[in-house]
């Protein structure tokens, strides 16, 4: 069985335009895409964060340990790399410029659930201009075939 990162990497080859690539799972609100796009003119990479209490909906898979685990790993990453404020390493809602993707893509080595954090580390190490913004996190629509793809397979498309 393939991990979360493999469908993401495969989806990266599909965008046809130079507009920002956008990715979201089946537990996000569509209008949050506009939030990410609003920052895409000023930032090469825009990451979502699911850790804002007011935006975590009833039934969302965001228990105490998942929320605070993501938060502390994000803060550790922020501290170790002296980077922008981070609060979530596992949010799969993200938007990036095609040029940023093309710079990172040769360095992707993980096809499992750690693919998302690897992308974050790469964008930090490559000194890409990035930001993380809060997004709505709702109860998942549908089911996941494995725990590793519970973030849903990547559905990259050009905005």
C-alpha positions as MATLAB code, in Angstrom:
seq = 'XXXXXXXXXXXXXXXXXXXXXXXXXXXXXXXXXXXXXXXXXXXXXXXXXXXXXXXXXXXXXXXXXXXXXXXXXXXXXXXXXXXXXXXXXXXXXXXXXXXXXXXXXXXXXXXXXXXXXXXXXXXXXXXXXXXXXXXXXXXXXXXXXXXXXXXXXXXXXXX';
ca = [
       0.000    0.000    0.000;
       1.275    3.437   -0.891;
       1.681    6.143    1.701;
       0.285    9.633    1.813;
       3.263   11.218    0.064;
       3.194    9.119   -3.102;
      -0.204   10.380   -4.355;
       0.865   13.918   -3.462;
       4.064   13.633   -5.456;
       2.174   12.089   -8.386;
      -0.364   14.905   -8.244;
       2.396   17.488   -8.502;
       3.010   16.599  -12.124;
      -0.585   17.361  -13.117;
      -0.804   21.171  -12.772;
      -0.618   22.775  -16.190;
      -0.454   26.467  -15.365;
       2.024   28.507  -13.364;
      -0.633   29.570  -10.848;
      -0.302   28.409   -7.261;
      -0.932   24.727   -6.674;
      -3.641   24.065   -4.113;
      -4.277   20.982   -2.034;
      -7.039   20.202    0.438;
      -8.531   17.100    1.976;
     -12.132   16.134    2.536;
     -12.346   17.724    5.975;
     -11.757   21.358    5.067;
     -14.102   24.151    3.992;
     -13.791   25.218    0.370;
     -13.865   28.923    1.157;
     -10.608   28.518    3.082;
      -8.918   28.175   -0.310;
      -9.508   31.891   -0.749;
      -7.587   32.554    2.475;
      -4.577   30.654    1.178;
      -4.797   32.286   -2.235;
      -4.950   35.736   -0.627;
      -1.449   35.132    0.747;
      -0.054   33.411   -2.351;
       0.944   36.699   -3.994;
       3.249   37.506   -1.078;
       4.468   34.033   -0.102;
       5.907   31.117   -2.046;
       4.311   28.596    0.299;
       1.147   29.006    2.372;
       0.452   26.286    4.945;
      -2.835   25.859    6.773;
      -3.094   25.193   10.489;
      -5.875   23.228   12.155;
      -4.981   24.107   15.737;
      -7.122   27.226   16.283;
      -9.864   26.183   18.717;
     -12.573   28.358   17.169;
     -12.090   26.722   13.753;
     -12.120   23.077   14.905;
     -15.636   21.810   14.216;
     -17.555   19.256   16.256;
     -16.658   15.753   15.080;
     -13.308   16.775   13.565;
     -10.467   14.355   14.211;
      -8.563   16.742   16.450;
      -8.251   15.216   19.878;
      -6.134   16.652   22.647;
      -2.988   14.656   21.830;
      -3.218   15.231   18.073;
      -3.693   18.985   18.494;
      -0.962   19.484   21.069;
       1.379   16.959   19.438;
       1.204   18.877   16.168;
       1.626   22.143   18.015;
       4.741   21.064   19.936;
       6.412   19.470   16.915;
       5.700   22.687   14.975;
       7.170   24.800   17.768;
      10.235   22.549   17.894;
      10.663   22.972   14.129;
      10.232   26.738   14.509;
      12.866   26.813   17.263;
      15.399   24.504   15.567;
      15.263   26.347   12.246;
      14.555   29.860   13.595;
      11.679   30.247   11.163;
       8.244   31.828   10.953;
       5.569   31.022   13.519;
       4.346   27.428   13.109;
       1.520   25.690   14.978;
       0.713   22.566   12.920;
       2.927   20.136   11.001;
       0.132   17.841    9.822;
      -2.336   20.111    8.068;
      -2.756   18.968    4.483;
      -4.344   22.201    3.277;
      -1.564   24.126    1.577;
      -0.899   26.313   -1.419;
       2.426   26.762   -3.156;
       3.829   28.368   -6.229;
       4.828   26.028   -9.002;
       8.422   27.305   -8.883;
       8.608   26.430   -5.173;
       7.257   22.971   -5.895;
       9.752   22.397   -8.691;
      12.597   23.435   -6.378;
      11.474   21.038   -3.637;
      10.358   18.082   -5.725;
      13.794   16.531   -6.409;
      14.371   16.389   -2.646;
      11.202   14.500   -1.690;
      12.243   11.171   -0.177;
       9.252   10.254    1.978;
       6.052    8.755    0.633;
       4.407    8.086    3.990;
       2.610   10.230    6.521;
       5.739   12.304    7.208;
       5.643   13.727    3.683;
       3.905   16.933    4.862;
       6.476   17.741    7.549;
       9.262   16.935    5.077;
       7.798   19.515    2.691;
       7.767   22.059    5.525;
      11.393   21.363    6.424;
      12.438   21.607    2.771;
      10.692   24.956    2.351;
      12.498   26.192    5.474;
      15.915   24.875    4.418;
      15.461   26.354    0.945;
      14.672   29.711    2.572;
      11.307   29.997    0.844;
       9.048   32.784    1.956;
       6.259   31.019    3.840;
       3.400   31.594    6.262;
       0.887   29.473    8.149;
      -2.743   30.581    8.476;
      -5.723   29.113   10.358;
      -8.300   27.102    8.425;
     -11.573   25.417    9.330;
     -11.217   21.761   10.241;
     -14.414   19.743   10.018;
     -15.604   16.186   10.412;
     -14.185   14.095    7.590;
     -16.461   13.290    4.657;
     -16.072    9.649    3.598;
     -13.646    7.085    4.912;
      -9.941    6.494    4.698;
      -8.517    3.224    3.449;
      -5.559    3.321    5.814;
      -4.340    5.303    8.802;
      -1.446    6.618    6.742;
      -3.771    8.263    4.215;
      -6.262    9.573    6.755;
      -5.211   13.052    5.632;
      -6.802   12.020    2.317;
      -4.915   11.499   -0.920;
      -3.574   14.673   -2.415;
      -5.771   16.307   -4.977;
      -3.486   19.005   -6.320;
      -4.922   21.347   -8.869;
      -4.038   24.747  -10.168;
      -6.134   27.538   -8.797;
];
